[in-house]
């Protein structure tokens, strides 16, 4: 039940931020992030780079098909935690780019080549692990 209650605010937030409606068949990839930053990098530096550089470039490259959002836990179990949500237009779009768990398509790789310099720069600041689940709007 707690997982359901966590999902509802996230989906509502995604709708409000994007100005879009979450239509039946939309896929939401929900990732809870645990950063492991280099000693000389602050959390805010890492976050600002993601928000100001990497995520806008990613969203531009996948415009109309995938949109990434950054979430900050404000209250509850995940207070002071970070999450990403990836909103895919459909299950088919997700499968076009990520056909199986741990596998990306050539098209995904080609699009990511354009944003890879920013991702590489961000990853030099530290790394992160992610617990995730993909959810389909019913």
MODELLER restraints for C-alpha pairs under 7 A, 6 or more apart:
rsr = mdl.restraints
at = mdl.atoms
rsr.add(forms.Gaussian(group=physical.xy_distance, feature=features.Distance(at['CA:15:A'], at['CA:21:A']), mean=5.63, stdev=0.5))
rsr.add(forms.Gaussian(group=physical.xy_distance, feature=features.Distance(at['CA:15:A'], at['CA:22:A']), mean=6.19, stdev=0.5))
rsr.add(forms.Gaussian(group=physical.xy_distance, feature=features.Distance(at['CA:23:A'], at['CA:137:A']), mean=6.77, stdev=0.5))
rsr.add(forms.Gaussian(group=physical.xy_distance, feature=features.Distance(at['CA:24:A'], at['CA:137:A']), mean=5.00, stdev=0.5))
rsr.add(forms.Gaussian(group=physical.xy_distance, feature=features.Distance(at['CA:24:A'], at['CA:138:A']), mean=5.13, stdev=0.5))
rsr.add(forms.Gaussian(group=physical.xy_distance, feature=features.Distance(at['CA:25:A'], at['CA:90:A']), mean=5.39, stdev=0.5))
rsr.add(forms.Gaussian(group=physical.xy_distance, feature=features.Distance(at['CA:25:A'], at['CA:91:A']), mean=6.63, stdev=0.5))
rsr.add(forms.Gaussian(group=physical.xy_distance, feature=features.Distance(at['CA:25:A'], at['CA:136:A']), mean=5.82, stdev=0.5))
rsr.add(forms.Gaussian(group=physical.xy_distance, feature=features.Distance(at['CA:25:A'], at['CA:137:A']), mean=5.22, stdev=0.5))
rsr.add(forms.Gaussian(group=physical.xy_distance, feature=features.Distance(at['CA:25:A'], at['CA:138:A']), mean=6.29, stdev=0.5))
rsr.add(forms.Gaussian(group=physical.xy_distance, feature=features.Distance(at['CA:26:A'], at['CA:88:A']), mean=6.05, stdev=0.5))
rsr.add(forms.Gaussian(group=physical.xy_distance, feature=features.Distance(at['CA:26:A'], at['CA:89:A']), mean=5.13, stdev=0.5))
rsr.add(forms.Gaussian(group=physical.xy_distance, feature=features.Distance(at['CA:26:A'], at['CA:90:A']), mean=4.50, stdev=0.5))
rsr.add(forms.Gaussian(group=physical.xy_distance, feature=features.Distance(at['CA:26:A'], at['CA:91:A']), mean=6.73, stdev=0.5))
rsr.add(forms.Gaussian(group=physical.xy_distance, feature=features.Distance(at['CA:26:A'], at['CA:136:A']), mean=5.73, stdev=0.5))
rsr.add(forms.Gaussian(group=physical.xy_distance, feature=features.Distance(at['CA:26:A'], at['CA:137:A']), mean=5.36, stdev=0.5))
rsr.add(forms.Gaussian(group=physical.xy_distance, feature=features.Distance(at['CA:27:A'], at['CA:87:A']), mean=5.92, stdev=0.5))
rsr.add(forms.Gaussian(group=physical.xy_distance, feature=features.Distance(at['CA:27:A'], at['CA:88:A']), mean=5.02, stdev=0.5))
rsr.add(forms.Gaussian(group=physical.xy_distance, feature=features.Distance(at['CA:27:A'], at['CA:89:A']), mean=6.50, stdev=0.5))
rsr.add(forms.Gaussian(group=physical.xy_distance, feature=features.Distance(at['CA:27:A'], at['CA:90:A']), mean=5.40, stdev=0.5))
rsr.add(forms.Gaussian(group=physical.xy_distance, feature=features.Distance(at['CA:27:A'], at['CA:91:A']), mean=5.72, stdev=0.5))
rsr.add(forms.Gaussian(group=physical.xy_distance, feature=features.Distance(at['CA:27:A'], at['CA:134:A']), mean=6.68, stdev=0.5))
rsr.add(forms.Gaussian(group=physical.xy_distance, feature=features.Distance(at['CA:27:A'], at['CA:135:A']), mean=5.56, stdev=0.5))
rsr.add(forms.Gaussian(group=physical.xy_distance, feature=features.Distance(at['CA:27:A'], at['CA:136:A']), mean=4.40, stdev=0.5))
rsr.add(forms.Gaussian(group=physical.xy_distance, feature=features.Distance(at['CA:27:A'], at['CA:137:A']), mean=6.30, stdev=0.5))
rsr.add(forms.Gaussian(group=physical.xy_distance, feature=features.Distance(at['CA:28:A'], at['CA:85:A']), mean=6.48, stdev=0.5))
rsr.add(forms.Gaussian(group=physical.xy_distance, feature=features.Distance(at['CA:28:A'], at['CA:86:A']), mean=5.62, stdev=0.5))
rsr.add(forms.Gaussian(group=physical.xy_distance, feature=features.Distance(at['CA:28:A'], at['CA:87:A']), mean=4.68, stdev=0.5))
rsr.add(forms.Gaussian(group=physical.xy_distance, feature=features.Distance(at['CA:28:A'], at['CA:88:A']), mean=6.20, stdev=0.5))
rsr.add(forms.Gaussian(group=physical.xy_distance, feature=features.Distance(at['CA:28:A'], at['CA:134:A']), mean=5.61, stdev=0.5))
rsr.add(forms.Gaussian(group=physical.xy_distance, feature=features.Distance(at['CA:28:A'], at['CA:135:A']), mean=5.01, stdev=0.5))
rsr.add(forms.Gaussian(group=physical.xy_distance, feature=features.Distance(at['CA:28:A'], at['CA:136:A']), mean=6.23, stdev=0.5))
rsr.add(forms.Gaussian(group=physical.xy_distance, feature=features.Distance(at['CA:29:A'], at['CA:85:A']), mean=5.43, stdev=0.5))
rsr.add(forms.Gaussian(group=physical.xy_distance, feature=features.Distance(at['CA:29:A'], at['CA:86:A']), mean=4.79, stdev=0.5))
rsr.add(forms.Gaussian(group=physical.xy_distance, feature=features.Distance(at['CA:29:A'], at['CA:87:A']), mean=6.41, stdev=0.5))
rsr.add(forms.Gaussian(group=physical.xy_distance, feature=features.Distance(at['CA:29:A'], at['CA:132:A']), mean=6.90, stdev=0.5))
rsr.add(forms.Gaussian(group=physical.xy_distance, feature=features.Distance(at['CA:29:A'], at['CA:133:A']), mean=5.89, stdev=0.5))
rsr.add(forms.Gaussian(group=physical.xy_distance, feature=features.Distance(at['CA:29:A'], at['CA:134:A']), mean=4.26, stdev=0.5))
rsr.add(forms.Gaussian(group=physical.xy_distance, feature=features.Distance(at['CA:29:A'], at['CA:135:A']), mean=6.19, stdev=0.5))
rsr.add(forms.Gaussian(group=physical.xy_distance, feature=features.Distance(at['CA:30:A'], at['CA:84:A']), mean=6.12, stdev=0.5))
rsr.add(forms.Gaussian(group=physical.xy_distance, feature=features.Distance(at['CA:30:A'], at['CA:85:A']), mean=4.65, stdev=0.5))
rsr.add(forms.Gaussian(group=physical.xy_distance, feature=features.Distance(at['CA:30:A'], at['CA:86:A']), mean=6.58, stdev=0.5))
rsr.add(forms.Gaussian(group=physical.xy_distance, feature=features.Distance(at['CA:30:A'], at['CA:132:A']), mean=5.44, stdev=0.5))
rsr.add(forms.Gaussian(group=physical.xy_distance, feature=features.Distance(at['CA:30:A'], at['CA:133:A']), mean=5.57, stdev=0.5))
rsr.add(forms.Gaussian(group=physical.xy_distance, feature=features.Distance(at['CA:30:A'], at['CA:134:A']), mean=6.20, stdev=0.5))
rsr.add(forms.Gaussian(group=physical.xy_distance, feature=features.Distance(at['CA:31:A'], at['CA:83:A']), mean=5.34, stdev=0.5))
rsr.add(forms.Gaussian(group=physical.xy_distance, feature=features.Distance(at['CA:31:A'], at['CA:84:A']), mean=5.13, stdev=0.5))
rsr.add(forms.Gaussian(group=physical.xy_distance, feature=features.Distance(at['CA:31:A'], at['CA:85:A']), mean=6.15, stdev=0.5))
rsr.add(forms.Gaussian(group=physical.xy_distance, feature=features.Distance(at['CA:31:A'], at['CA:130:A']), mean=5.76, stdev=0.5))
rsr.add(forms.Gaussian(group=physical.xy_distance, feature=features.Distance(at['CA:31:A'], at['CA:131:A']), mean=5.52, stdev=0.5))
rsr.add(forms.Gaussian(group=physical.xy_distance, feature=features.Distance(at['CA:31:A'], at['CA:132:A']), mean=4.23, stdev=0.5))
rsr.add(forms.Gaussian(group=physical.xy_distance, feature=features.Distance(at['CA:31:A'], at['CA:133:A']), mean=6.81, stdev=0.5))
rsr.add(forms.Gaussian(group=physical.xy_distance, feature=features.Distance(at['CA:32:A'], at['CA:82:A']), mean=6.16, stdev=0.5))
rsr.add(forms.Gaussian(group=physical.xy_distance, feature=features.Distance(at['CA:32:A'], at['CA:83:A']), mean=4.34, stdev=0.5))
rsr.add(forms.Gaussian(group=physical.xy_distance, feature=features.Distance(at['CA:32:A'], at['CA:84:A']), mean=6.64, stdev=0.5))
rsr.add(forms.Gaussian(group=physical.xy_distance, feature=features.Distance(at['CA:32:A'], at['CA:130:A']), mean=5.47, stdev=0.5))
rsr.add(forms.Gaussian(group=physical.xy_distance, feature=features.Distance(at['CA:32:A'], at['CA:131:A']), mean=5.21, stdev=0.5))
rsr.add(forms.Gaussian(group=physical.xy_distance, feature=features.Distance(at['CA:32:A'], at['CA:132:A']), mean=6.27, stdev=0.5))
rsr.add(forms.Gaussian(group=physical.xy_distance, feature=features.Distance(at['CA:33:A'], at['CA:82:A']), mean=5.36, stdev=0.5))
rsr.add(forms.Gaussian(group=physical.xy_distance, feature=features.Distance(at['CA:33:A'], at['CA:83:A']), mean=5.27, stdev=0.5))
rsr.add(forms.Gaussian(group=physical.xy_distance, feature=features.Distance(at['CA:33:A'], at['CA:128:A']), mean=6.45, stdev=0.5))
rsr.add(forms.Gaussian(group=physical.xy_distance, feature=features.Distance(at['CA:33:A'], at['CA:129:A']), mean=5.83, stdev=0.5))
rsr.add(forms.Gaussian(group=physical.xy_distance, feature=features.Distance(at['CA:33:A'], at['CA:130:A']), mean=4.65, stdev=0.5))
rsr.add(forms.Gaussian(group=physical.xy_distance, feature=features.Distance(at['CA:33:A'], at['CA:131:A']), mean=6.73, stdev=0.5))
rsr.add(forms.Gaussian(group=physical.xy_distance, feature=features.Distance(at['CA:34:A'], at['CA:128:A']), mean=5.37, stdev=0.5))
rsr.add(forms.Gaussian(group=physical.xy_distance, feature=features.Distance(at['CA:34:A'], at['CA:129:A']), mean=5.24, stdev=0.5))
rsr.add(forms.Gaussian(group=physical.xy_distance, feature=features.Distance(at['CA:34:A'], at['CA:130:A']), mean=6.29, stdev=0.5))
rsr.add(forms.Gaussian(group=physical.xy_distance, feature=features.Distance(at['CA:35:A'], at['CA:127:A']), mean=5.95, stdev=0.5))
rsr.add(forms.Gaussian(group=physical.xy_distance, feature=features.Distance(at['CA:35:A'], at['CA:128:A']), mean=4.11, stdev=0.5))
rsr.add(forms.Gaussian(group=physical.xy_distance, feature=features.Distance(at['CA:35:A'], at['CA:129:A']), mean=6.50, stdev=0.5))
rsr.add(forms.Gaussian(group=physical.xy_distance, feature=features.Distance(at['CA:36:A'], at['CA:126:A']), mean=5.64, stdev=0.5))
rsr.add(forms.Gaussian(group=physical.xy_distance, feature=features.Distance(at['CA:36:A'], at['CA:127:A']), mean=5.19, stdev=0.5))
rsr.add(forms.Gaussian(group=physical.xy_distance, feature=features.Distance(at['CA:36:A'], at['CA:128:A']), mean=5.40, stdev=0.5))
rsr.add(forms.Gaussian(group=physical.xy_distance, feature=features.Distance(at['CA:37:A'], at['CA:125:A']), mean=6.10, stdev=0.5))
rsr.add(forms.Gaussian(group=physical.xy_distance, feature=features.Distance(at['CA:37:A'], at['CA:126:A']), mean=3.97, stdev=0.5))
rsr.add(forms.Gaussian(group=physical.xy_distance, feature=features.Distance(at['CA:37:A'], at['CA:127:A']), mean=6.11, stdev=0.5))
rsr.add(forms.Gaussian(group=physical.xy_distance, feature=features.Distance(at['CA:38:A'], at['CA:125:A']), mean=5.81, stdev=0.5))
rsr.add(forms.Gaussian(group=physical.xy_distance, feature=features.Distance(at['CA:38:A'], at['CA:126:A']), mean=5.03, stdev=0.5))
rsr.add(forms.Gaussian(group=physical.xy_distance, feature=features.Distance(at['CA:41:A'], at['CA:125:A']), mean=6.14, stdev=0.5))
rsr.add(forms.Gaussian(group=physical.xy_distance, feature=features.Distance(at['CA:46:A'], at['CA:125:A']), mean=6.56, stdev=0.5))
rsr.add(forms.Gaussian(group=physical.xy_distance, feature=features.Distance(at['CA:49:A'], at['CA:122:A']), mean=6.73, stdev=0.5))
rsr.add(forms.Gaussian(group=physical.xy_distance, feature=features.Distance(at['CA:54:A'], at['CA:118:A']), mean=5.59, stdev=0.5))
rsr.add(forms.Gaussian(group=physical.xy_distance, feature=features.Distance(at['CA:54:A'], at['CA:119:A']), mean=6.24, stdev=0.5))
rsr.add(forms.Gaussian(group=physical.xy_distance, feature=features.Distance(at['CA:55:A'], at['CA:68:A']), mean=6.63, stdev=0.5))
rsr.add(forms.Gaussian(group=physical.xy_distance, feature=features.Distance(at['CA:57:A'], at['CA:115:A']), mean=6.21, stdev=0.5))
rsr.add(forms.Gaussian(group=physical.xy_distance, feature=features.Distance(at['CA:58:A'], at['CA:115:A']), mean=6.31, stdev=0.5))
rsr.add(forms.Gaussian(group=physical.xy_distance, feature=features.Distance(at['CA:59:A'], at['CA:66:A']), mean=6.81, stdev=0.5))
rsr.add(forms.Gaussian(group=physical.xy_distance, feature=features.Distance(at['CA:59:A'], at['CA:67:A']), mean=5.33, stdev=0.5))
rsr.add(forms.Gaussian(group=physical.xy_distance, feature=features.Distance(at['CA:59:A'], at['CA:68:A']), mean=6.31, stdev=0.5))
rsr.add(forms.Gaussian(group=physical.xy_distance, feature=features.Distance(at['CA:61:A'], at['CA:111:A']), mean=6.45, stdev=0.5))
rsr.add(forms.Gaussian(group=physical.xy_distance, feature=features.Distance(at['CA:65:A'], at['CA:88:A']), mean=5.74, stdev=0.5))
rsr.add(forms.Gaussian(group=physical.xy_distance, feature=features.Distance(at['CA:65:A'], at['CA:89:A']), mean=5.13, stdev=0.5))
rsr.add(forms.Gaussian(group=physical.xy_distance, feature=features.Distance(at['CA:65:A'], at['CA:93:A']), mean=6.64, stdev=0.5))
rsr.add(forms.Gaussian(group=physical.xy_distance, feature=features.Distance(at['CA:66:A'], at['CA:86:A']), mean=6.58, stdev=0.5))
rsr.add(forms.Gaussian(group=physical.xy_distance, feature=features.Distance(at['CA:66:A'], at['CA:87:A']), mean=5.45, stdev=0.5))
rsr.add(forms.Gaussian(group=physical.xy_distance, feature=features.Distance(at['CA:66:A'], at['CA:88:A']), mean=4.52, stdev=0.5))
rsr.add(forms.Gaussian(group=physical.xy_distance, feature=features.Distance(at['CA:66:A'], at['CA:89:A']), mean=6.35, stdev=0.5))
rsr.add(forms.Gaussian(group=physical.xy_distance, feature=features.Distance(at['CA:67:A'], at['CA:86:A']), mean=5.68, stdev=0.5))
rsr.add(forms.Gaussian(group=physical.xy_distance, feature=features.Distance(at['CA:67:A'], at['CA:87:A']), mean=5.13, stdev=0.5))
rsr.add(forms.Gaussian(group=physical.xy_distance, feature=features.Distance(at['CA:67:A'], at['CA:88:A']), mean=6.72, stdev=0.5))
rsr.add(forms.Gaussian(group=physical.xy_distance, feature=features.Distance(at['CA:68:A'], at['CA:84:A']), mean=6.79, stdev=0.5))
rsr.add(forms.Gaussian(group=physical.xy_distance, feature=features.Distance(at['CA:68:A'], at['CA:85:A']), mean=5.73, stdev=0.5))
rsr.add(forms.Gaussian(group=physical.xy_distance, feature=features.Distance(at['CA:68:A'], at['CA:86:A']), mean=4.50, stdev=0.5))
rsr.add(forms.Gaussian(group=physical.xy_distance, feature=features.Distance(at['CA:68:A'], at['CA:87:A']), mean=6.34, stdev=0.5))
rsr.add(forms.Gaussian(group=physical.xy_distance, feature=features.Distance(at['CA:69:A'], at['CA:84:A']), mean=5.52, stdev=0.5))
rsr.add(forms.Gaussian(group=physical.xy_distance, feature=features.Distance(at['CA:69:A'], at['CA:85:A']), mean=5.22, stdev=0.5))
rsr.add(forms.Gaussian(group=physical.xy_distance, feature=features.Distance(at['CA:69:A'], at['CA:86:A']), mean=6.47, stdev=0.5))
rsr.add(forms.Gaussian(group=physical.xy_distance, feature=features.Distance(at['CA:70:A'], at['CA:83:A']), mean=6.06, stdev=0.5))
rsr.add(forms.Gaussian(group=physical.xy_distance, feature=features.Distance(at['CA:70:A'], at['CA:84:A']), mean=4.74, stdev=0.5))
rsr.add(forms.Gaussian(group=physical.xy_distance, feature=features.Distance(at['CA:70:A'], at['CA:85:A']), mean=6.70, stdev=0.5))
rsr.add(forms.Gaussian(group=physical.xy_distance, feature=features.Distance(at['CA:71:A'], at['CA:82:A']), mean=5.70, stdev=0.5))
rsr.add(forms.Gaussian(group=physical.xy_distance, feature=features.Distance(at['CA:71:A'], at['CA:83:A']), mean=4.92, stdev=0.5))
rsr.add(forms.Gaussian(group=physical.xy_distance, feature=features.Distance(at['CA:71:A'], at['CA:84:A']), mean=5.83, stdev=0.5))
rsr.add(forms.Gaussian(group=physical.xy_distance, feature=features.Distance(at['CA:72:A'], at['CA:80:A']), mean=6.47, stdev=0.5))
rsr.add(forms.Gaussian(group=physical.xy_distance, feature=features.Distance(at['CA:72:A'], at['CA:81:A']), mean=5.89, stdev=0.5))
rsr.add(forms.Gaussian(group=physical.xy_distance, feature=features.Distance(at['CA:72:A'], at['CA:82:A']), mean=4.81, stdev=0.5))
rsr.add(forms.Gaussian(group=physical.xy_distance, feature=features.Distance(at['CA:72:A'], at['CA:83:A']), mean=6.43, stdev=0.5))
rsr.add(forms.Gaussian(group=physical.xy_distance, feature=features.Distance(at['CA:73:A'], at['CA:79:A']), mean=4.23, stdev=0.5))
rsr.add(forms.Gaussian(group=physical.xy_distance, feature=features.Distance(at['CA:73:A'], at['CA:80:A']), mean=4.91, stdev=0.5))
rsr.add(forms.Gaussian(group=physical.xy_distance, feature=features.Distance(at['CA:73:A'], at['CA:81:A']), mean=4.95, stdev=0.5))
rsr.add(forms.Gaussian(group=physical.xy_distance, feature=features.Distance(at['CA:73:A'], at['CA:82:A']), mean=6.10, stdev=0.5))
rsr.add(forms.Gaussian(group=physical.xy_distance, feature=features.Distance(at['CA:74:A'], at['CA:80:A']), mean=6.19, stdev=0.5))
rsr.add(forms.Gaussian(group=physical.xy_distance, feature=features.Distance(at['CA:88:A'], at['CA:94:A']), mean=6.01, stdev=0.5))
rsr.add(forms.Gaussian(group=physical.xy_distance, feature=features.Distance(at['CA:96:A'], at['CA:105:A']), mean=6.87, stdev=0.5))
rsr.add(forms.Gaussian(group=physical.xy_distance, feature=features.Distance(at['CA:97:A'], at['CA:104:A']), mean=5.75, stdev=0.5))
rsr.add(forms.Gaussian(group=physical.xy_distance, feature=features.Distance(at['CA:97:A'], at['CA:105:A']), mean=5.14, stdev=0.5))
rsr.add(forms.Gaussian(group=physical.xy_distance, feature=features.Distance(at['CA:97:A'], at['CA:107:A']), mean=6.50, stdev=0.5))
rsr.add(forms.Gaussian(group=physical.xy_distance, feature=features.Distance(at['CA:97:A'], at['CA:108:A']), mean=4.97, stdev=0.5))
rsr.add(forms.Gaussian(group=physical.xy_distance, feature=features.Distance(at['CA:98:A'], at['CA:104:A']), mean=4.42, stdev=0.5))
rsr.add(forms.Gaussian(group=physical.xy_distance, feature=features.Distance(at['CA:98:A'], at['CA:105:A']), mean=5.94, stdev=0.5))
rsr.add(forms.Gaussian(group=physical.xy_distance, feature=features.Distance(at['CA:99:A'], at['CA:105:A']), mean=6.66, stdev=0.5))
